Amino acid sequence: MNHVPSHLLPLLLAAAACGGPPPQDARPFHPSPAQSSSPPAAIPADEPREPPRAPHGLTPAGALGHSLLLGSGSELGDDDILAAWQLLVRDPAGAAACRDLATDAFTFRGVGLGLLGLVADDAVAVRTRLEEVLGPLPVESPRQTDSGASGADEPPLGDLCETLSPAGRLALLAFEETPGHVLRPDPGSLGPASLAVLLAEPRARDLLRAVADEGPTLHARVAGLLGLAVLDPRACADAVKSLRGDPADAPDTDAALAMTLLEATSRFEGEAVGEGGETPATCWAFRVLLARPDATEWFGRLAEDDRLPPRLYAACGLRLADEPASRPLVAKLRTEGGTVPTFFGCILSSDSVQDLLAQIESGALPRELAGR
């Protein structure tokens, strides 16, 4: 049997994802300046270029939220995932993107957040999709209260846990202990099966309301809200409205989330990656920061990171936002040298920092990331 050298395995996997054989000579998506007698020419400022298109006509902030929720979100905490959802549902084109999430998200949490974005406007579509995932659903059983009731008599989650069946306890534990990026939306898998069990509990409405309010994880709270969407759509819609929050309370949500992602990234990515040439979340994060009037400040903070991928994004951002401010960073990166993991087109590789810096200084790579 022929053995494949370990250093070629990433190339073989990337080529398989693109439906073709591995390249004979793996290179980054851009030609290497080291193989040319002159540095790459800058793209003329007046060269016509089709503007970047966000999915469903989303703004860059909405596209950032959509991209993060479609994937596993394993690199983000609950607060970041919630911020991504808030950016999406506040976007003018958010409803169409939520429909996309409800069918195509990788995780049960992502599908659930997509459905919660539709609760206020299309309860029928929400119930239909939940039936596809959970199977036959119980009928609505809203809590009967006077119109002026405050809800102060709602039992807390701790008390309701005492009433659970053994199966119900295990189902609740699944949402409390299993990481959100692990639970898949496939019918019969742990997330959907656990929610179906909770819906069958004798005090399901009260239980799911309490989980939505007090659940220890975001995916537990999402599961509680999805259960309420089945049993008490009005209560669910009210809770979701509160979950959306007020943009005025956190005006820098988009920039903070973009910074979190770019600081956490372990590789430098182009504007189109994978078989479908999708714009990655890191690129949308870059555009969110670049669009801000204080972009130089945000990219300056990113430049202080001690890892190469964030600093290369900072160099690209400063090159466009304040070119003189990019020069010290570029000079420092050139002195340090080295290589960095990259993803351009269908090629996962490790590229020379020197080669990337030449493309940053020419303006070609920063303009590509910006979609200009």
C-alpha positions as CSV (number, residue, x, y, z in Angstrom):
1,M,0.0,0.0,0.0
2,N,1.3,3.4,-0.9
3,H,1.6,5.8,2.1
4,V,0.8,9.5,1.7
5,P,3.3,11.8,3.4
6,S,1.6,13.5,6.3
7,H,2.4,17.0,5.0
8,L,0.4,16.3,1.9
9,L,-2.8,15.2,3.6
10,P,-4.3,18.7,4.0
11,L,-3.8,19.3,0.3
12,L,-5.5,16.0,-0.6
13,L,-8.4,16.8,1.6
14,A,-8.8,20.3,0.2
15,A,-8.6,18.9,-3.4
16,A,-11.2,16.3,-2.6
17,A,-13.6,19.0,-1.2
18,C,-13.2,20.9,-4.5
19,G,-13.9,17.7,-6.6
20,G,-10.5,17.5,-8.3
21,P,-7.0,16.0,-7.9
22,P,-4.5,17.7,-5.7
23,P,-2.4,20.4,-7.4
24,Q,1.1,19.4,-8.6
25,D,2.5,22.4,-6.9
26,A,0.4,23.7,-4.1
27,R,0.4,27.5,-3.9
28,P,-1.8,30.1,-2.3
29,F,-4.6,31.5,-4.4
30,H,-2.5,34.5,-5.3
31,P,0.7,34.1,-7.3
32,S,3.8,34.4,-5.1
33,P,5.8,37.7,-5.6
34,A,8.9,35.7,-4.8
35,Q,8.5,34.0,-8.2
36,S,8.3,37.3,-10.1
37,S,11.0,39.8,-11.0
38,S,8.9,42.7,-9.7
39,P,6.3,43.1,-6.9
40,P,2.7,42.7,-7.8
41,A,1.1,45.8,-9.2
42,A,-1.5,47.6,-7.1
43,I,-5.1,47.4,-8.4
44,P,-5.9,50.8,-10.0
45,A,-8.3,52.7,-7.7
46,D,-10.7,53.3,-10.6
47,E,-10.7,49.7,-11.9
48,P,-14.4,48.7,-12.2
49,R,-15.3,45.9,-9.9
50,E,-18.7,44.4,-9.0
51,P,-19.5,45.3,-5.4
52,P,-19.5,42.5,-2.9
53,R,-22.8,40.7,-2.5
54,A,-23.9,39.6,0.9
55,P,-26.4,36.7,1.0
56,H,-30.0,37.7,0.9
57,G,-28.9,41.4,0.5
58,L,-27.7,41.6,4.2
59,T,-25.5,44.3,5.5
60,P,-21.9,43.3,6.4
61,A,-23.0,43.1,10.0
62,G,-26.0,40.9,9.2
63,A,-23.8,38.8,6.9
64,L,-21.3,38.3,9.7
65,G,-24.1,37.1,12.0
66,H,-25.6,34.8,9.3
67,S,-22.2,33.2,8.5
68,L,-21.4,32.5,12.1
69,L,-24.8,30.9,12.8
70,L,-24.7,28.8,9.7
71,G,-21.6,27.0,11.0
72,S,-20.8,25.3,14.2
73,G,-19.7,28.4,16.1
74,S,-17.4,26.2,18.1
75,E,-14.9,29.1,18.5
76,L,-17.5,31.4,20.1
77,G,-19.2,31.7,23.5
78,D,-22.9,31.9,24.1
79,D,-22.8,35.7,24.3
80,D,-21.1,35.9,20.9
81,I,-23.6,33.6,19.3
82,L,-26.5,35.6,20.8
83,A,-24.8,38.8,19.4
84,A,-24.5,37.2,16.0
85,W,-28.3,36.4,16.1
86,Q,-29.1,39.9,17.2
87,L,-27.2,41.4,14.3
88,L,-29.0,39.1,11.9
89,V,-32.6,39.7,13.1
90,R,-32.1,43.5,13.3
91,D,-31.0,43.5,9.6
92,P,-33.6,44.7,7.1
93,A,-33.0,41.4,5.2
94,G,-32.9,39.3,8.3
95,A,-36.1,37.4,7.8
96,A,-35.0,35.8,4.5
97,A,-31.7,34.8,6.1
98,C,-33.5,33.3,9.1
99,R,-35.4,31.1,6.8
100,D,-32.1,30.0,5.4
101,L,-30.8,29.2,8.9
102,A,-33.9,27.3,9.8
103,T,-33.2,24.7,7.0
104,D,-29.4,24.8,6.5
105,A,-27.7,25.6,9.8
106,F,-25.2,23.0,10.9
107,T,-26.4,22.9,14.5
108,F,-29.7,22.5,16.3
109,R,-29.0,25.8,18.0
110,G,-28.5,27.5,14.6
111,V,-31.7,26.0,13.2
112,G,-33.5,27.1,16.4
113,L,-32.3,30.6,16.3
114,G,-33.4,30.8,12.6
115,L,-36.9,29.7,13.6
116,L,-37.0,32.2,16.5
117,G,-36.2,35.0,14.0
118,L,-39.5,34.0,12.3
119,V,-41.8,33.6,15.3
120,A,-43.3,37.0,15.2
121,D,-44.1,37.0,11.5
122,D,-44.7,33.3,10.4
123,A,-45.7,31.0,13.3
124,V,-47.1,28.5,10.8
125,A,-43.7,28.1,9.0
126,V,-42.1,27.7,12.5
127,R,-44.4,24.9,13.5
128,T,-44.1,23.2,10.1
129,R,-40.3,23.2,10.3
130,L,-40.4,21.9,13.9
131,E,-42.7,19.1,12.9
132,E,-40.1,18.1,10.3
133,V,-37.4,18.0,13.0
134,L,-39.3,16.8,16.0
135,G,-42.1,14.7,14.5
136,P,-45.8,15.1,15.5
137,L,-46.3,18.1,17.9
138,P,-48.8,18.5,20.8
139,V,-51.5,21.1,20.5
140,E,-51.1,24.6,21.9
141,S,-51.6,24.9,25.7
142,P,-51.1,28.5,26.6
143,R,-51.2,29.4,30.3
144,Q,-54.6,30.8,31.2
145,T,-54.1,34.1,33.1
146,D,-55.9,37.4,33.4
147,S,-54.7,40.0,31.0
148,G,-53.1,41.9,33.8
149,A,-51.3,39.0,35.3
150,S,-47.6,39.7,36.1
151,G,-46.4,36.1,35.8
152,A,-44.9,36.3,39.3
153,D,-46.6,33.0,40.1
154,E,-44.6,31.2,37.4
155,P,-42.8,28.3,39.2
156,P,-39.0,28.4,39.0
157,L,-37.0,25.8,37.0
158,G,-35.6,24.2,40.2
159,D,-39.1,23.4,41.4
160,L,-40.2,22.1,38.1
161,C,-37.2,19.8,37.8
162,E,-38.6,17.9,40.8
163,T,-41.7,17.0,38.7
164,L,-39.7,15.6,35.7
165,S,-39.8,12.0,34.7
166,P,-36.5,10.2,34.4
167,A,-36.5,10.7,30.7
168,G,-37.3,14.3,31.1
169,R,-34.4,14.7,33.5
170,L,-32.0,13.2,30.9
171,A,-33.5,15.4,28.2
172,L,-32.9,18.6,30.2
173,L,-29.4,17.4,31.1
174,A,-28.6,17.0,27.4
175,F,-29.2,20.8,26.9
176,E,-27.3,21.7,30.0
177,E,-24.2,19.6,29.6
178,T,-23.8,19.0,25.8
179,P,-21.9,21.8,24.0
180,G,-24.1,23.7,21.6
181,H,-21.9,23.2,18.6
182,V,-22.2,19.4,19.0
183,L,-26.0,19.1,18.9
184,R,-27.2,18.5,15.3
185,P,-30.7,19.3,13.9
186,D,-31.2,15.9,12.3
187,P,-34.5,14.2,13.2
188,G,-34.0,11.7,16.0
189,S,-30.6,13.1,17.0
190,L,-29.9,14.2,20.6
191,G,-31.2,17.8,20.4
192,P,-34.5,17.2,18.6
193,A,-35.2,14.0,20.6
194,S,-34.5,15.8,23.9
195,L,-36.9,18.6,23.1
196,A,-39.6,16.1,22.0
197,V,-39.3,14.4,25.4
198,L,-39.7,17.7,27.2
199,L,-42.8,18.6,25.2
200,A,-44.3,15.4,26.4
201,E,-43.8,16.2,30.1
202,P,-47.0,16.8,32.1
203,R,-46.1,20.4,32.9
204,A,-44.4,21.0,29.6
205,R,-45.5,24.6,29.2
206,D,-44.3,25.8,32.6
207,L,-41.1,23.7,32.2
208,L,-40.2,25.1,28.8
209,R,-41.0,28.7,29.9
210,A,-38.6,28.2,32.9
211,V,-35.9,26.7,30.6
212,A,-36.3,29.7,28.3
213,D,-35.8,32.1,31.2
214,E,-33.3,30.3,33.4
215,G,-31.5,27.7,31.2
216,P,-27.7,27.7,31.9
217,T,-26.7,27.6,28.2
218,L,-27.9,29.5,25.1
219,H,-29.0,26.3,23.4
220,A,-31.0,25.3,26.5
221,R,-32.8,28.6,26.3
222,V,-33.3,28.2,22.6
223,A,-34.8,24.8,23.2
224,G,-37.2,26.3,25.8
225,L,-38.3,29.0,23.4
226,L,-38.9,26.5,20.6
227,G,-41.0,24.5,23.0
228,L,-43.0,27.6,23.8
229,A,-43.4,28.3,20.0
230,V,-45.3,25.0,20.0
231,L,-47.3,25.3,23.2
232,D,-47.7,29.0,23.6
233,P,-46.7,31.0,20.5
234,R,-47.7,34.3,22.1
235,A,-45.5,33.8,25.1
236,C,-42.7,32.8,22.8
237,A,-43.0,35.9,20.6
238,D,-42.9,38.1,23.7
239,A,-39.8,36.3,25.0
240,V,-38.1,36.6,21.6
241,K,-38.8,40.3,21.4
242,S,-37.0,40.7,24.7
243,L,-34.1,38.5,23.5
244,R,-33.6,40.8,20.4
245,G,-32.5,43.6,22.8
246,D,-32.2,47.3,21.9
247,P,-29.4,48.2,19.5
248,A,-29.0,51.5,21.4
249,D,-27.9,49.6,24.5
250,A,-24.8,48.1,22.7
251,P,-24.0,50.3,19.6
252,D,-20.6,48.5,19.1
253,T,-22.0,45.0,19.0
254,D,-21.0,44.5,15.4
255,A,-17.4,45.7,15.9
256,A,-17.0,43.8,19.1
257,L,-18.1,40.6,17.5
258,A,-15.9,41.2,14.5
259,M,-12.9,41.7,16.8
260,T,-13.6,38.6,18.8
261,L,-13.7,36.5,15.6
262,L,-10.5,38.0,14.1
263,E,-8.7,37.7,17.3
264,A,-9.7,34.0,17.6
265,T,-8.9,33.0,14.0
266,S,-6.1,30.6,13.5
267,R,-5.5,31.2,9.7
268,F,-5.6,34.0,7.1
269,E,-8.5,33.6,4.6
270,G,-9.3,35.2,1.3
271,E,-12.7,36.6,0.2
272,A,-13.9,33.3,-1.5
273,V,-13.1,29.9,0.0
274,G,-14.3,26.3,-0.4
275,E,-16.1,24.6,-3.2
276,G,-18.8,27.2,-3.5
277,G,-16.5,30.2,-3.2
278,E,-18.3,31.5,-0.1
279,T,-17.2,34.6,1.7
280,P,-16.0,33.5,5.1
281,A,-17.1,35.0,8.4
282,T,-13.6,36.5,8.9
283,C,-14.0,38.5,5.7
284,W,-17.4,39.9,6.8
285,A,-15.8,40.8,10.2
286,F,-13.0,42.6,8.3
287,R,-15.6,44.6,6.3
288,V,-17.6,45.4,9.5
289,L,-14.5,47.0,11.0
290,L,-13.5,48.8,7.8
291,A,-16.9,50.4,7.4
292,R,-16.6,52.2,10.8
293,P,-15.5,55.8,11.1
294,D,-13.0,54.7,13.8
295,A,-11.7,51.8,11.7
296,T,-8.0,52.8,12.4
297,E,-8.6,52.5,16.1
298,W,-10.1,49.0,15.8
299,F,-7.4,47.7,13.5
300,G,-4.8,49.3,15.7
301,R,-6.1,47.2,18.6
302,L,-6.0,44.1,16.4
303,A,-2.4,44.8,15.5
304,E,-1.5,44.4,19.2
305,D,-2.3,40.7,19.0
306,D,0.6,38.3,19.4
307,R,-0.4,35.9,16.6
308,L,0.2,36.3,12.9
309,P,-3.4,35.9,11.4
310,P,-4.9,38.7,13.4
311,R,-2.0,41.0,12.7
312,L,-2.2,40.3,9.0
313,Y,-5.8,41.3,9.0
314,A,-4.8,44.4,10.9
315,A,-2.2,45.2,8.3
316,C,-4.8,44.9,5.5
317,G,-7.3,47.1,7.4
318,L,-4.8,49.8,8.2
319,R,-3.5,49.8,4.6
320,L,-7.0,50.9,3.5
321,A,-8.1,53.0,6.5
322,D,-4.8,54.8,7.2
323,E,-1.9,53.7,5.0
324,P,0.9,55.5,7.0
325,A,-0.4,53.7,10.2
326,S,0.2,50.4,8.5
327,R,3.9,50.9,7.8
328,P,5.3,50.2,11.3
329,L,3.2,47.0,11.5
330,V,4.3,45.8,8.1
331,A,7.9,46.5,8.9
332,K,7.7,44.5,12.1
333,L,6.0,41.6,10.4
334,R,8.6,41.6,7.7
335,T,11.4,41.5,10.3
336,E,9.7,38.6,12.1
337,G,9.0,36.7,8.8
338,G,7.8,33.1,9.1
339,T,4.7,31.4,7.6
340,V,1.0,31.5,8.4
341,P,-1.8,29.0,7.8
342,T,-4.0,30.3,4.9
343,F,-7.2,29.4,3.0
344,F,-7.5,30.8,-0.5
345,G,-10.0,29.3,-2.9
346,C,-9.9,25.6,-2.3
347,I,-6.4,25.5,-1.0
348,L,-5.6,25.1,2.7
349,S,-1.9,25.9,2.9
350,S,0.9,27.6,4.8
351,D,2.2,30.7,3.1
352,S,5.2,33.0,3.5
353,V,4.5,36.1,5.5
354,Q,6.9,38.0,3.1
355,D,4.8,37.0,0.1
356,L,1.5,38.1,1.8
357,L,3.1,41.4,2.9
358,A,4.0,42.3,-0.7
359,Q,0.4,41.8,-1.7
360,I,-0.7,43.9,1.3
361,E,1.6,46.7,0.5
362,S,0.5,46.8,-3.1
363,G,-3.1,47.1,-1.9
364,A,-4.3,44.1,-3.9
365,L,-5.0,41.8,-0.9
366,P,-6.6,44.5,1.3
367,R,-8.9,45.5,-1.6
368,E,-9.9,41.9,-2.2
369,L,-10.9,41.4,1.5
370,A,-12.8,44.7,1.3
371,G,-14.6,43.6,-1.9
372,R,-13.4,46.6,-3.8
